[in-house]
Amino acid sequence: MNQSIRNIPKCIVVKYDELVENPSNMTNLLAEKLGLVWGDKTEHIIGSVSQRKRSGRDCNVLKRLNKEIREQVNYYSNIS
């Protein structure tokens, strides 16, 4: 990951591979950083985390974003 992304104030990086490999650990870390607590359905949701096929991804999703957000997504994608 590009260092400039890590320099964003209060940046929290969640890597997809790390999330699906150990969803409980990653969720605990995120909850701590964000000051969140477990809810009634948290364990069930964490248990449903698994690697998904990427073929179902909508390739036109960027086109539906407003211009400012789309430019930011493209910028951070290109520097990472």
Biopython code that builds the backbone (N, CA, C, O; Angstrom):
import numpy as np
from Bio.PDB.StructureBuilder import StructureBuilder

atoms = [
    (1, "MET", "N", (0.832, -1.170, 0.000)),
    (1, "MET", "CA", (0.000, 0.000, 0.000)),
    (1, "MET", "C", (0.878, 1.234, 0.000)),
    (1, "MET", "O", (1.915, 1.278, 0.661)),
    (2, "ASN", "N", (0.459, 2.207, -0.729)),
    (2, "ASN", "CA", (1.208, 3.447, -0.826)),
    (2, "ASN", "C", (1.235, 4.165, 0.518)),
    (2, "ASN", "O", (0.219, 4.235, 1.210)),
    (3, "GLN", "N", (2.386, 4.692, 0.884)),
    (3, "GLN", "CA", (2.552, 5.368, 2.166)),
    (3, "GLN", "C", (1.651, 6.593, 2.293)),
    (3, "GLN", "O", (1.220, 6.925, 3.398)),
    (4, "SER", "N", (1.360, 7.267, 1.189)),
    (4, "SER", "CA", (0.529, 8.466, 1.272)),
    (4, "SER", "C", (-0.884, 8.148, 1.774)),
    (4, "SER", "O", (-1.517, 8.992, 2.409)),
    (5, "ILE", "N", (-1.372, 6.962, 1.502)),
    (5, "ILE", "CA", (-2.688, 6.565, 2.008)),
    (5, "ILE", "C", (-2.623, 6.408, 3.522)),
    (5, "ILE", "O", (-3.541, 6.824, 4.229)),
    (6, "ARG", "N", (-1.559, 5.820, 4.016)),
    (6, "ARG", "CA", (-1.404, 5.626, 5.459)),
    (6, "ARG", "C", (-1.246, 6.955, 6.193)),
    (6, "ARG", "O", (-1.468, 7.017, 7.402)),
    (7, "ASN", "N", (-0.867, 8.016, 5.487)),
    (7, "ASN", "CA", (-0.702, 9.323, 6.109)),
    (7, "ASN", "C", (-2.003, 10.106, 6.240)),
    (7, "ASN", "O", (-2.012, 11.194, 6.815)),
    (8, "ILE", "N", (-3.090, 9.573, 5.718)),
    (8, "ILE", "CA", (-4.390, 10.230, 5.841)),
    (8, "ILE", "C", (-4.783, 10.187, 7.317)),
    (8, "ILE", "O", (-4.747, 9.121, 7.933)),
    (9, "PRO", "N", (-5.159, 11.333, 7.890)),
    (9, "PRO", "CA", (-5.542, 11.340, 9.303)),
    (9, "PRO", "C", (-6.670, 10.351, 9.597)),
    (9, "PRO", "O", (-7.652, 10.283, 8.859)),
    (10, "LYS", "N", (-6.525, 9.603, 10.656)),
    (10, "LYS", "CA", (-7.520, 8.631, 11.125)),
    (10, "LYS", "C", (-7.823, 7.544, 10.088)),
    (10, "LYS", "O", (-8.916, 6.978, 10.072)),
    (11, "CYS", "N", (-6.847, 7.262, 9.229)),
    (11, "CYS", "CA", (-7.018, 6.240, 8.198)),
    (11, "CYS", "C", (-7.060, 4.844, 8.834)),
    (11, "CYS", "O", (-6.218, 4.508, 9.667)),
    (12, "ILE", "N", (-8.031, 4.054, 8.440)),
    (12, "ILE", "CA", (-8.120, 2.664, 8.864)),
    (12, "ILE", "C", (-8.082, 1.823, 7.598)),
    (12, "ILE", "O", (-8.940, 1.964, 6.726)),
    (13, "VAL", "N", (-7.097, 0.957, 7.499)),
    (13, "VAL", "CA", (-6.926, 0.118, 6.319)),
    (13, "VAL", "C", (-7.435, -1.289, 6.640)),
    (13, "VAL", "O", (-7.002, -1.907, 7.612)),
    (14, "VAL", "N", (-8.346, -1.778, 5.825)),
    (14, "VAL", "CA", (-8.842, -3.144, 5.965)),
    (14, "VAL", "C", (-8.509, -3.869, 4.673)),
    (14, "VAL", "O", (-9.027, -3.535, 3.608)),
    (15, "LYS", "N", (-7.649, -4.852, 4.777)),
    (15, "LYS", "CA", (-7.278, -5.638, 3.605)),
    (15, "LYS", "C", (-8.247, -6.804, 3.469)),
    (15, "LYS", "O", (-8.483, -7.545, 4.423)),
    (16, "TYR", "N", (-8.796, -6.956, 2.291)),
    (16, "TYR", "CA", (-9.800, -7.985, 2.024)),
    (16, "TYR", "C", (-9.297, -9.366, 2.432)),
    (16, "TYR", "O", (-9.998, -10.100, 3.128)),
    (17, "ASP", "N", (-8.086, -9.724, 2.005)),
    (17, "ASP", "CA", (-7.555, -11.053, 2.304)),
    (17, "ASP", "C", (-7.439, -11.298, 3.807)),
    (17, "ASP", "O", (-7.741, -12.392, 4.284)),
    (18, "GLU", "N", (-7.004, -10.288, 4.548)),
    (18, "GLU", "CA", (-6.892, -10.437, 5.998)),
    (18, "GLU", "C", (-8.264, -10.544, 6.652)),
    (18, "GLU", "O", (-8.434, -11.277, 7.626)),
    (19, "LEU", "N", (-9.232, -9.823, 6.126)),
    (19, "LEU", "CA", (-10.588, -9.879, 6.668)),
    (19, "LEU", "C", (-11.198, -11.266, 6.504)),
    (19, "LEU", "O", (-11.765, -11.805, 7.454)),
    (20, "VAL", "N", (-11.089, -11.854, 5.306)),
    (20, "VAL", "CA", (-11.710, -13.165, 5.095)),
    (20, "VAL", "C", (-10.919, -14.286, 5.755)),
    (20, "VAL", "O", (-11.493, -15.325, 6.081)),
    (21, "GLU", "N", (-9.616, -14.104, 5.960)),
    (21, "GLU", "CA", (-8.819, -15.120, 6.641)),
    (21, "GLU", "C", (-9.137, -15.177, 8.128)),
    (21, "GLU", "O", (-9.187, -16.262, 8.709)),
    (22, "ASN", "N", (-9.350, -14.031, 8.746)),
    (22, "ASN", "CA", (-9.596, -13.986, 10.177)),
    (22, "ASN", "C", (-10.614, -12.883, 10.507)),
    (22, "ASN", "O", (-10.251, -11.846, 11.063)),
    (23, "PRO", "N", (-11.884, -13.112, 10.163)),
    (23, "PRO", "CA", (-12.886, -12.066, 10.348)),
    (23, "PRO", "C", (-13.081, -11.653, 11.810)),
    (23, "PRO", "O", (-13.324, -10.477, 12.081)),
    (24, "SER", "N", (-12.983, -12.581, 12.746)),
    (24, "SER", "CA", (-13.175, -12.228, 14.159)),
    (24, "SER", "C", (-12.103, -11.263, 14.633)),
    (24, "SER", "O", (-12.405, -10.262, 15.283)),
    (25, "ASN", "N", (-10.855, -11.561, 14.311)),
    (25, "ASN", "CA", (-9.749, -10.707, 14.727)),
    (25, "ASN", "C", (-9.862, -9.317, 14.105)),
    (25, "ASN", "O", (-9.722, -8.309, 14.797)),
    (26, "MET", "N", (-10.113, -9.270, 12.813)),
    (26, "MET", "CA", (-10.219, -7.976, 12.130)),
    (26, "MET", "C", (-11.403, -7.169, 12.664)),
    (26, "MET", "O", (-11.305, -5.952, 12.818)),
    (27, "THR", "N", (-12.509, -7.836, 12.944)),
    (27, "THR", "CA", (-13.674, -7.151, 13.476)),
    (27, "THR", "C", (-13.398, -6.596, 14.868)),
    (27, "THR", "O", (-13.814, -5.486, 15.198)),
    (28, "ASN", "N", (-12.695, -7.377, 15.678)),
    (28, "ASN", "CA", (-12.318, -6.890, 17.011)),
    (28, "ASN", "C", (-11.441, -5.642, 16.907)),
    (28, "ASN", "O", (-11.657, -4.667, 17.626)),
    (29, "LEU", "N", (-10.457, -5.675, 16.016)),
    (29, "LEU", "CA", (-9.579, -4.522, 15.841)),
    (29, "LEU", "C", (-10.357, -3.287, 15.383)),
    (29, "LEU", "O", (-10.152, -2.187, 15.896)),
    (30, "LEU", "N", (-11.246, -3.482, 14.417)),
    (30, "LEU", "CA", (-12.061, -2.365, 13.929)),
    (30, "LEU", "C", (-12.974, -1.817, 15.018)),
    (30, "LEU", "O", (-13.112, -0.603, 15.167)),
    (31, "ALA", "N", (-13.589, -2.705, 15.769)),
    (31, "ALA", "CA", (-14.490, -2.278, 16.835)),
    (31, "ALA", "C", (-13.738, -1.451, 17.873)),
    (31, "ALA", "O", (-14.248, -0.441, 18.358)),
    (32, "GLU", "N", (-12.522, -1.883, 18.213)),
    (32, "GLU", "CA", (-11.715, -1.125, 19.164)),
    (32, "GLU", "C", (-11.399, 0.271, 18.641)),
    (32, "GLU", "O", (-11.576, 1.267, 19.343)),
    (33, "LYS", "N", (-10.926, 0.326, 17.389)),
    (33, "LYS", "CA", (-10.550, 1.622, 16.805)),
    (33, "LYS", "C", (-11.734, 2.565, 16.671)),
    (33, "LYS", "O", (-11.590, 3.778, 16.824)),
    (34, "LEU", "N", (-12.907, 2.007, 16.385)),
    (34, "LEU", "CA", (-14.091, 2.825, 16.152)),
    (34, "LEU", "C", (-14.952, 3.008, 17.403)),
    (34, "LEU", "O", (-15.953, 3.724, 17.374)),
    (35, "GLY", "N", (-14.559, 2.363, 18.495)),
    (35, "GLY", "CA", (-15.317, 2.488, 19.733)),
    (35, "GLY", "C", (-16.683, 1.829, 19.666)),
    (35, "GLY", "O", (-17.651, 2.345, 20.224)),
    (36, "LEU", "N", (-16.769, 0.684, 18.983)),
    (36, "LEU", "CA", (-18.040, -0.017, 18.823)),
    (36, "LEU", "C", (-18.122, -1.214, 19.754)),
    (36, "LEU", "O", (-17.099, -1.715, 20.222)),
    (37, "VAL", "N", (-19.328, -1.667, 20.020)),
    (37, "VAL", "CA", (-19.541, -2.852, 20.846)),
    (37, "VAL", "C", (-20.335, -3.883, 20.047)),
    (37, "VAL", "O", (-21.035, -3.559, 19.087)),
    (38, "TRP", "N", (-20.197, -5.138, 20.481)),
    (38, "TRP", "CA", (-20.894, -6.241, 19.824)),
    (38, "TRP", "C", (-22.392, -6.081, 20.001)),
    (38, "TRP", "O", (-22.871, -5.720, 21.076)),
    (39, "GLY", "N", (-23.123, -6.354, 18.931)),
    (39, "GLY", "CA", (-24.577, -6.369, 18.992)),
    (39, "GLY", "C", (-25.080, -7.798, 18.966)),
    (39, "GLY", "O", (-24.285, -8.737, 18.952)),
    (40, "ASP", "N", (-26.389, -7.969, 18.960)),
    (40, "ASP", "CA", (-27.001, -9.304, 18.979)),
    (40, "ASP", "C", (-26.632, -10.148, 17.760)),
    (40, "ASP", "O", (-26.528, -11.370, 17.867)),
    (41, "LYS", "N", (-26.439, -9.525, 16.625)),
    (41, "LYS", "CA", (-26.203, -10.276, 15.385)),
    (41, "LYS", "C", (-24.742, -10.289, 14.943)),
    (41, "LYS", "O", (-24.422, -10.835, 13.887)),
    (42, "THR", "N", (-23.854, -9.695, 15.738)),
    (42, "THR", "CA", (-22.457, -9.568, 15.324)),
    (42, "THR", "C", (-21.813, -10.920, 15.029)),
    (42, "THR", "O", (-21.213, -11.093, 13.968)),
    (43, "GLU", "N", (-21.926, -11.870, 15.936)),
    (43, "GLU", "CA", (-21.308, -13.189, 15.737)),
    (43, "GLU", "C", (-21.848, -13.870, 14.483)),
    (43, "GLU", "O", (-21.091, -14.484, 13.732)),
    (44, "HIS", "N", (-23.139, -13.761, 14.259)),
    (44, "HIS", "CA", (-23.747, -14.369, 13.065)),
    (44, "HIS", "C", (-23.176, -13.740, 11.786)),
    (44, "HIS", "O", (-22.849, -14.440, 10.827)),
    (45, "ILE", "N", (-23.066, -12.438, 11.794)),
    (45, "ILE", "CA", (-22.545, -11.732, 10.619)),
    (45, "ILE", "C", (-21.079, -12.093, 10.393)),
    (45, "ILE", "O", (-20.674, -12.360, 9.262)),
    (46, "ILE", "N", (-20.284, -12.104, 11.459)),
    (46, "ILE", "CA", (-18.870, -12.473, 11.331)),
    (46, "ILE", "C", (-18.742, -13.892, 10.783)),
    (46, "ILE", "O", (-17.868, -14.175, 9.964)),
    (47, "GLY", "N", (-19.621, -14.779, 11.243)),
    (47, "GLY", "CA", (-19.601, -16.167, 10.771)),
    (47, "GLY", "C", (-19.937, -16.303, 9.300)),
    (47, "GLY", "O", (-19.622, -17.324, 8.689)),
    (48, "SER", "N", (-20.563, -15.309, 8.724)),
    (48, "SER", "CA", (-20.938, -15.382, 7.307)),
    (48, "SER", "C", (-19.857, -14.816, 6.380)),
    (48, "SER", "O", (-19.994, -14.878, 5.158)),
    (49, "VAL", "N", (-18.792, -14.268, 6.953)),
    (49, "VAL", "CA", (-17.726, -13.679, 6.137)),
    (49, "VAL", "C", (-16.931, -14.798, 5.476)),
    (49, "VAL", "O", (-16.426, -15.694, 6.152)),
    (50, "SER", "N", (-16.824, -14.741, 4.171)),
    (50, "SER", "CA", (-16.021, -15.709, 3.421)),
    (50, "SER", "C", (-15.619, -15.076, 2.100)),
    (50, "SER", "O", (-16.188, -14.074, 1.668)),
    (51, "GLN", "N", (-14.632, -15.681, 1.477)),
    (51, "GLN", "CA", (-14.164, -15.154, 0.198)),
    (51, "GLN", "C", (-15.235, -15.381, -0.850)),
    (51, "GLN", "O", (-15.815, -16.463, -0.941)),
    (52, "ARG", "N", (-15.484, -14.373, -1.623)),
    (52, "ARG", "CA", (-16.516, -14.439, -2.661)),
    (52, "ARG", "C", (-15.858, -14.420, -4.038)),
    (52, "ARG", "O", (-14.738, -13.940, -4.217)),
    (53, "LYS", "N", (-16.589, -14.953, -4.985)),
    (53, "LYS", "CA", (-16.124, -14.866, -6.364)),
    (53, "LYS", "C", (-16.218, -13.417, -6.796)),
    (53, "LYS", "O", (-17.189, -12.731, -6.475)),
    (54, "ARG", "N", (-15.242, -12.957, -7.505)),
    (54, "ARG", "CA", (-15.243, -11.562, -7.931)),
    (54, "ARG", "C", (-16.022, -11.351, -9.229)),
    (54, "ARG", "O", (-16.204, -10.212, -9.660)),
    (55, "SER", "N", (-16.476, -12.420, -9.847)),
    (55, "SER", "CA", (-17.185, -12.293, -11.123)),
    (55, "SER", "C", (-18.523, -11.569, -10.981)),
    (55, "SER", "O", (-19.032, -11.025, -11.960)),
    (56, "GLY", "N", (-19.105, -11.554, -9.770)),
    (56, "GLY", "CA", (-20.380, -10.907, -9.567)),
    (56, "GLY", "C", (-20.268, -9.405, -9.376)),
    (56, "GLY", "O", (-21.268, -8.722, -9.155)),
    (57, "ARG", "N", (-19.060, -8.898, -9.462)),
    (57, "ARG", "CA", (-18.827, -7.471, -9.230)),
    (57, "ARG", "C", (-19.408, -6.641, -10.376)),
    (57, "ARG", "O", (-19.302, -7.018, -11.543)),
    (58, "ASP", "N", (-20.006, -5.536, -10.039)),
    (58, "ASP", "CA", (-20.590, -4.626, -11.025)),
    (58, "ASP", "C", (-19.490, -3.716, -11.570)),
    (58, "ASP", "O", (-18.992, -2.849, -10.853)),
    (59, "CYS", "N", (-19.119, -3.903, -12.800)),
    (59, "CYS", "CA", (-18.032, -3.133, -13.409)),
    (59, "CYS", "C", (-18.422, -1.686, -13.681)),
    (59, "CYS", "O", (-17.554, -0.856, -13.952)),
    (60, "ASN", "N", (-19.698, -1.373, -13.614)),
    (60, "ASN", "CA", (-20.152, -0.008, -13.891)),
    (60, "ASN", "C", (-20.384, 0.813, -12.631)),
    (60, "ASN", "O", (-20.905, 1.926, -12.699)),
    (61, "VAL", "N", (-19.998, 0.268, -11.481)),
    (61, "VAL", "CA", (-20.275, 0.962, -10.221)),
    (61, "VAL", "C", (-19.614, 2.336, -10.183)),
    (61, "VAL", "O", (-20.207, 3.280, -9.660)),
    (62, "LEU", "N", (-18.414, 2.473, -10.717)),
    (62, "LEU", "CA", (-17.738, 3.770, -10.702)),
    (62, "LEU", "C", (-18.491, 4.816, -11.509)),
    (62, "LEU", "O", (-18.491, 5.997, -11.160)),
    (63, "LYS", "N", (-19.125, 4.385, -12.576)),
    (63, "LYS", "CA", (-19.861, 5.323, -13.419)),
    (63, "LYS", "C", (-21.051, 5.936, -12.693)),
    (63, "LYS", "O", (-21.501, 7.026, -13.046)),
    (64, "ARG", "N", (-21.561, 5.242, -11.686)),
    (64, "ARG", "CA", (-22.726, 5.737, -10.949)),
    (64, "ARG", "C", (-22.355, 6.668, -9.797)),
    (64, "ARG", "O", (-23.230, 7.297, -9.202)),
    (65, "LEU", "N", (-21.069, 6.758, -9.479)),
    (65, "LEU", "CA", (-20.633, 7.663, -8.416)),
    (65, "LEU", "C", (-20.605, 9.094, -8.926)),
    (65, "LEU", "O", (-20.431, 9.335, -10.120)),
    (66, "ASN", "N", (-20.778, 10.041, -8.010)),
    (66, "ASN", "CA", (-20.648, 11.420, -8.469)),
    (66, "ASN", "C", (-19.184, 11.669, -8.818)),
    (66, "ASN", "O", (-18.297, 10.952, -8.354)),
    (67, "LYS", "N", (-18.941, 12.669, -9.622)),
    (67, "LYS", "CA", (-17.621, 12.913, -10.196)),
    (67, "LYS", "C", (-16.532, 13.052, -9.135)),
    (67, "LYS", "O", (-15.445, 12.495, -9.291)),
    (68, "GLU", "N", (-16.808, 13.789, -8.059)),
    (68, "GLU", "CA", (-15.803, 14.019, -7.026)),
    (68, "GLU", "C", (-15.380, 12.710, -6.353)),
    (68, "GLU", "O", (-14.189, 12.462, -6.166)),
    (69, "ILE", "N", (-16.344, 11.889, -5.996)),
    (69, "ILE", "CA", (-16.041, 10.604, -5.353)),
    (69, "ILE", "C", (-15.311, 9.690, -6.333)),
    (69, "ILE", "O", (-14.340, 9.031, -5.961)),
    (70, "ARG", "N", (-15.768, 9.649, -7.573)),
    (70, "ARG", "CA", (-15.134, 8.808, -8.595)),
    (70, "ARG", "C", (-13.668, 9.189, -8.772)),
    (70, "ARG", "O", (-12.810, 8.315, -8.887)),
    (71, "GLU", "N", (-13.377, 10.490, -8.795)),
    (71, "GLU", "CA", (-11.995, 10.947, -8.942)),
    (71, "GLU", "C", (-11.146, 10.521, -7.738)),
    (71, "GLU", "O", (-9.989, 10.134, -7.902)),
    (72, "GLN", "N", (-11.715, 10.591, -6.539)),
    (72, "GLN", "CA", (-10.979, 10.169, -5.354)),
    (72, "GLN", "C", (-10.709, 8.664, -5.371)),
    (72, "GLN", "O", (-9.608, 8.225, -5.037)),
    (73, "VAL", "N", (-11.705, 7.882, -5.755)),
    (73, "VAL", "CA", (-11.531, 6.429, -5.847)),
    (73, "VAL", "C", (-10.429, 6.114, -6.852)),
    (73, "VAL", "O", (-9.545, 5.303, -6.575)),
    (74, "ASN", "N", (-10.480, 6.746, -8.007)),
    (74, "ASN", "CA", (-9.447, 6.509, -9.020)),
    (74, "ASN", "C", (-8.070, 6.939, -8.536)),
    (74, "ASN", "O", (-7.083, 6.244, -8.774)),
    (75, "TYR", "N", (-7.998, 8.073, -7.865)),
    (75, "TYR", "CA", (-6.721, 8.562, -7.346)),
    (75, "TYR", "C", (-6.106, 7.555, -6.380)),
    (75, "TYR", "O", (-4.954, 7.155, -6.551)),
    (76, "TYR", "N", (-6.867, 7.144, -5.365)),
    (76, "TYR", "CA", (-6.323, 6.220, -4.364)),
    (76, "TYR", "C", (-6.057, 4.843, -4.945)),
    (76, "TYR", "O", (-5.153, 4.148, -4.481)),
    (77, "SER", "N", (-6.810, 4.438, -5.932)),
    (77, "SER", "CA", (-6.538, 3.158, -6.602)),
    (77, "SER", "C", (-5.218, 3.213, -7.361)),
    (77, "SER", "O", (-4.460, 2.242, -7.375)),
    (78, "ASN", "N", (-4.953, 4.332, -7.980)),
    (78, "ASN", "CA", (-3.738, 4.455, -8.783)),
    (78, "ASN", "C", (-2.466, 4.598, -7.947)),
    (78, "ASN", "O", (-1.395, 4.182, -8.387)),
    (79, "ILE", "N", (-2.566, 5.175, -6.757)),
    (79, "ILE", "CA", (-1.355, 5.348, -5.964)),
    (79, "ILE", "C", (-1.076, 4.174, -5.034)),
    (79, "ILE", "O", (-0.011, 4.118, -4.420)),
    (80, "SER", "N", (-2.001, 3.248, -4.919)),
    (80, "SER", "CA", (-1.774, 2.128, -3.996)),
    (80, "SER", "C", (-1.005, 1.013, -4.659)),
    (80, "SER", "O", (-0.726, -0.006, -4.027)),
]
sb = StructureBuilder()
sb.init_structure("model")
sb.init_model(0)
sb.init_chain("A")
sb.init_seg("    ")
for serial, (resi, resn, name, xyz) in enumerate(atoms, 1):
    if name == "N":
        sb.init_residue(resn, " ", resi, " ")
    sb.init_atom(name, np.array(xyz, "f"), 0.0, 1.0, " ", f" {name:<3s}", serial, name[0])
structure = sb.get_structure()
